[in-house]
Amino acid sequence: MARYRTESTDDQPLRRVEPDTHWKSLRQGDRVSVRTAPGYVTGGLIDAVTEDHTAVWVDLDGGRGRTLLHCSDGVEILPTAS
């Protein structure tokens, strides 16, 4: 018998993630403010939202492209006034 047993991550159950409450109100076409790191905030438009609201596609302002953000990424997505 092995002295130390290493658990394989493939055998571990996935951790359930829940988006912040305001993520559930996000809809396609909404203008948002995205904070990816302290001091770095950019704007954008919601392009798509998954059915469970855990992932959001955002078209970033300034031609920075489209990015996929997940609620477990530590990113804040806040609706802005139109």
Secondary structure by P-SEA (a helix, b strand, c coil): cccbbbbbcccccbbbbbcccccccccccbbbbbbcccccccccccccccccccbbbbbccccccbbbbcccccbbbbbccc
